[in-house]
């Protein structure tokens, strides 16, 4: 195949958080791939509880793994060299190049001292990535105009300057104030930063686009850069969300014609993308809740992963959800725990070395004959496995701190076996099970097992092909963005002919 022309890195920064940068980057990763290039995503620093294990067994933000999937390339830590995983409102675990280097409070992390060490790390990651892919589609974080943090910023315009990237400013018109947010963001840039700004993209538009045509000219006249597109809000495309704020808005009403699955809404819930496949399955109605009455209506209750397992377990006991889950199990409901949720289902969780805080031990829900000890060592790996009784190869990943073992004198029935024959997870009867494997519900054989007791209730029996579904969503997203963005102008910019 003829070598495609080298393109400049293209960076999307935002007027604020949640303006749609991650989705736009996914779209452009797929567009460049469709156009014969070999793109890869890059975000110098990401703050998220959703993470993913690379093929090398290292940890990155889940959003960059999704963007890599859209680009059709394996994910790598160079795509997200710095990951912050909040453990509380003021503290975060710092993951550098895929490995945790300790916990930091916000004030310590954002000090100037030692900042250049981290800057060198993220710059070097970008440089390595640029040697392997073309173009690099970059993402900023939060607002581009946090001028109080300009000297310590690693992810927005200083990164663009290092990468010699062409920058597109993304604004969310749906939240209002788009003219002020765009003009203010541009006005607060330094002269050097503005030299990299090549366009403005208006996102999440609702209504008749023709009504905004005068607005486009106003923005261009004010800012001196072109509006490269106005992308309408969409409802018929499903791409993984990065932030858990969307979870509480999902429909909580039980559906009589489907299997109702309640995911317990934890304060420190992590890797909620574990449930994307199950949510799309036509046999299932899935909702997130910590309401006892809503949990009682569910056929299946799932305890998800948590970044602060002991804190969330304590909260579940305090608000009555723990007792509701135990009672639901007694009534024959199916209970599944994943990662931190698996740890909670045992007899106890011990933290003698205070990795999560001052609490050294809490009793679990007592649903599984297991005990967990939290450890400093973090397990991060992709895994291949077989569900017990099945010869279908499944895939997932583990990201956890802690070792779970069977209680002395108890017999453990594993949920699955890793490809090397090692047993994993635990099952009691047919309705109570736990596992450390994230992504286990992306495998049809596991979903079929989970839904088997409800076959008489299910109207739709056909299994759901999640891989085909995701591929179709990336295609739809790329087509949607192509329709409303001036791709001829984008290519003119990144080829240096602007």
N, C-alpha and C positions, 0 to 999 in steps of 0.2 A: 504494500500500500504506500502511496506517495506520502512523504513526511509533511504533516501540516505545518503551516507557518507558526513560529514561536509567538505566542501572545503575551502581552503584559499580564501580570497578576491583576485580578479584578476583585475589589473589596467592597462589601456592603456594610455600611455603618448605619446606625439608627438615630432618630431624633429622641428615642427613649427605649425602654424595655418593651418587649412584646409587640413590636411593630411588624413582625413577620420576617425578620432577617434570616432565621434558620431555614424557613420554608423557601424563601427566595433563593438562598444558596443551593438548596437541594434542586430547585428547578433549573438553575444554570448549570449545575453539575450534569444533569441529564441532557440539557440542551447541547452543551459542548460535546458530550459523548455522542449524541445523535449526529452531530455535524462533523464527526471524524477526528475529534481531538481526544486527548488522554488526560482528562482533568482530575483534580483531587481537591478536597476541601481543606481548609485550615482555619483554626481558631486558636490564637495564642493562649488564651485563658478562658476557661469556661467555669461557671459556678452552677452546679446542678447535682441533684441526688440520683438522677438517672445516669448510669454509667454502663460500660460494656467492656468485655474482655477481648483483646486483639488476638490474632492467631498465635502470637508469641507469649500469650498469657500475661499481658500488661493491661492497664486500665486507662480508658479514655471516656470522654463524655459521649453519651448515647447519641446526641444530635449529630456529632461528627461521624459516628458509625453509620447512621442513616444517610447522611450526605455522601459518604463513600459508597454505600450501596446504590444510591442514585447515579453515581459516577461509574459504577461497575468495576470498582477496584477494592482490594482488601483494605480494611481499616488498619491504621498504624498510629503509634503514639506521636509521631511527628505531625499528625494532623491536629492534635490537641495536646501539646506538651505540658500544659499546666491546667490541672483540674482541681477545683475547690469544692469540697463536699461538706456543706454546713452540718455541724453537730448540735448547734444551738443558735439562738438569735445573734450571738456575738462571737462564736468560735467555729472554726472550720478545719477539716482535715485537708492538708495540702498534698496533692499527688503530682509528682514531677516525673516526666518521661515514663509514666505508667506505674510508678512505685510511690507509696506514701512516704513522706519525709517528716511527718509529725503534724501535730495540731497547732494552730495559731489563732490568737484572738485578732479581731479586725484591725485594731490599732497597731499591733505589732507587725501584721502582714503588710500594711500600707505605709510603713515607715520608709524613708529614703535609704536607711542603712541596709546594705545587702541587696538592694533592689537591682543593681546592675548585674549581679550574679544571675538572677532570674531572667533579666532582659537578655543576657548573652545566651542562656539556654533556649529561650523561645525563638530568638533570631537564628540560632544554629539549626533548630528543628525546621524552620521555614527554608533555610538555605539547602538543607538536605532534600527536603520534599521537592523543591523547585528543580533539582537535578534529575528527578525521576518522572515528573508529570508536567503537563502543559495543557491548559493554563491552571494556575492555582486560584481557586475561588475562595476568597477569604471572608471571614465574618468578624465584625466588631462585637462589642458587648455593651448592653445598656445604652445610655445616651453618649453620643460623641462629644457632648459639651460639658462633661464633668470637669470644669476647669480647675476646681480645687484639688483634683487628683492628677492634673496634667503631668507633673514632674515624676509621678510613679506609675503612670499608665503604661501597660505592657501590650494592650490588645487593640486599641483604636488607632488614632492617627500616628503615633510613634511607630507602630508596627507597619502602617501603610508606607511611611517614609523609608523605613529600612528595606521594605520589599519593592520599593519603587512602583507601587500599585496605583492603578486608576481606581478612584473611589466613587461609589454611588451612594448617596444619602437616601435612606428609606424612611418614609413618614407614614404614619397610620392616620388616614383621614376619618376613620370611623369613630375615633375617640374625640374628635373635634379639635379646633385650634391649629389646623394644619399650616396655615400661613405663618403664624407666630412661631411654631415649632421649627419649621424649615428655615425661615429667615433668621431666627435667633441662633440656630445651630451653625449656620454659615457665618454669621456675624462674629460669633465667639471663636471661630477658628483663627489660628495665626496665619500670616501671609504664606509661610511655607506650606502649611496644611492645605490652604485653599488652592495651591497650585496642583495638588493631587485630586481635588474634587472635580469630577468630570460630568456628573449628572445627578438628577434627583428622580427618585421613583416614588410615586404616590400609591400606597397599598390599601387594600380593604375598602374600596369605593363601593357605595351602594347608590343605585338610581340610574338616571340617564346620563351617560358620559358627556353628551353634548352640552349639558348644563355647566360642566366644569371647564369647558374650553377657554373661557375668559380667565379662569383661575390659573390655568397653565401659563398663559402669557404674563400674568401678574407675577407669578413665582419666578419665571425666567428673567423678567425685567429687574426684579428685586435682587436676585442672587447672581445673575450673570452667568448662569450655567443652564444647559437644557434640561427639560423634563423628559426623561427617556421613556416614560410610560406611566399609565394610570391603570393599575391592576384591580379589577373588581373583586369584591368579597365572593367567596365560593362556599357552597354547602355540600357539593356532590363529589368532593375529592377528599380522601382520607390519608393524611400523612401524619406520622407520629408527632405528637406535641412534646415540647421540651419541658414545659412547666406544668406542675400538678394543679394549678389554680383552676383548670378546666374540669377537674374531676367532680366537684360538688355540683356542677350545673347539669351533669348527665341525668337523664330521666330515672327517677327512683321508683316509679310505680311498677308493681308486679304485673306480669303478663301471663294470663291464664293459658295461652297456647304455646308457651315456651318454658324452658327450664330457667328459673330465676336464680341468678348468681349474684350474691352480695360480696363485694370486696371491702373489707373493713378499712375505713378511712383513718389511717394513722397520722399523727402529727408529723412524724419524720419519715413518712412513706417514701420508699425508694424503688426505682425500677418498675414504675407503674405500667411501663410498656409491656410487661409480662402478660398483660391482659388484652392487648390489642387484637390478637387473633381470635380469642374467645369472644370478644365483644362483637366481632363481625360475623361470627358463625350464625346462620339463620335459625338454628335450633335454640339459641340462647338469648335471654335478656339479662344484661349485666349492668350493675350499678354500684357506685361507691357510697358507703354510708357508715356512720358511727351511731346511728339511731337504733335503739333496741327494738322498737316496733317494726322497723323496716327489715332488720336482720331476721326477725321471727317469720317474716313472709317468704324468706329465701328457701330454695331447695338445696343450694350449695353455698357454703360460706368459706371464703378464702382469706386467710391471714397473710398479707403480703410482706415484702422485705421492709426493713427499717434501718435507718442510719444510726438510730439510738434505741436499741432493742429494749434495754431495761427501762428507760424513760417511757417508752410507748406501752410496755407491759404494765407498768405502774398506773399509767393513765387509763388503760382498759379496765383495770380492777376498780379504779376510782369511779369511773362513769358507768359501771355496770355491764359493759359490753363483754368482758371476760366471762361473767356468769351467764350471760345470754348465749354465748357460743357453746359453753359446756352444756347448758340446758338443751340447746338445739341438737347437739350430738346425742344426748339421751333420748331425744324424740326421733332419732333415726336420720337426721339431716347429715349430709356429707360435709366434712370439714377437711380443707387442704391448707397446709402451711408451706410457704416458700421462703427460704433463707431465714431472715429474722422471725418470720411467722412460724417456721418449722421449729426454731429454738424455743419460741413461746409455748408451743404445744407440749413440750416435755414436762418433766417433774420439777425442774429448777434450772435457773441460769445463774452461774457464778462468775464474779468479776473480782477475784482477790487482788489483782494488780491494778485495779481502778482504771481500766482502759476507757470506760464510758463515764465514770464519775465516782461519787463517794459510796454508792450502794454496792455492797460486796455480794449480795445474794438476794434473789427473789424467787418465790415459788412460781412455777409455770402453771399452765391450765390443766396439767395432769392427764392429757389425752393420749400421750405417747410415753412408752417406758424408757425415756431418754433423759440425759443430763447434758448441759452445755457449759463449757468453760471458755470465756472470752480470752483471746490471746492477742499478743502484739503482732504476730505473724498474720499477714493478709493473704488469703488464697485467691488468686486471680487466674483463671484459665478457661479456655474453651474445652468443652467435653463432648465426646460421642458416647452414646449409651443405648441400651436396649431396655424397654419396659419389661418387667417380669412377665414371662409367658408369651413374649412377642419376639419375632426375628427381624422386625423393622428397625433399621438403624436410625437413631434420633440424634439431634444436636441441640446444644445449649451452652451455657457458660456459668461459672461460679465466681462470685465476688463476695467474700465474707471474712470476718475476723471471728474466730471461735471454732472449737472442735466439739462435735456432738457424739456421744457414745451411749451404748445401751447400759441400763442399770444392771448391777451385779445380780445374777440369778434369773434375769429376764431373757427371753428369746426374741431376737429381732428378725422381723420379716422385712426384707428390703423392698423398696418401691421399684427400683431399677438396678441394672448392672452396667458399670462403665465398660468400655470396649476391652479393657484389660482384665475384666472379670471381677473387679472390685465392687462389692455391694454398695448401694447408695440409697439414702432416704430410709423411711420407715413406714410400715403399714400396720394398722390394727383393724382386723375385720375387713370389710369392703368399703367402709364409709369414713375412715379416718386415716389420713396420710400426710407425710411431710417430706420435703426435699430441699436441698441446697441449690438446685439447678434453676437458674433464671432461664426463661425461654422454653421451659419444658412444655408450656401450653401452646407453643408454636408448632408442635408435632401432633398430627392428626390422631395418631394411635393413643396419645395421652388424653386428648379431648374425648375420644370415643369411649375410653375407659371411664372417664369422669361422668359422662352422660349416660352410660349403659343402664343404670337403675331407673332411668326415666324414659326409656324407649316408648312406653305406651302413651306417655304424655306428649311426646314430640310430634308435631304435625309434619315438619320438614325433616326428612331422614338423611338427606345427602350431606356428606362431609364437606368441609370448607377447605379450599386450596388457598392457603394464606400466601404462599410465594407468588402464585399467579396473580392474586389480588393486589399485592404490593407492587408488582411490576406494572400492572394496569394503572395504578394510582400515579406512579412516577410519569408514565406516558401522558396521562390526563393533565397532570400539573405542568409538565413542559409545554404541552399544547396551549394550555390556558395562558401561561406567561408569554409565550411566543405571540399570541394573538394581540396582546395589549402592550407589549414592549417593542420599541423600535430596534429590532435586532441588527438592522443595517448600521444604525448609529452606534450600537454597542460594539460591533466588530470594527468599526472605524476607530473607535476609542482605543480598544485593546490592541489594535495593530499599529497604533502610534501615528495614525493619519488624522488626528483630531485637530 
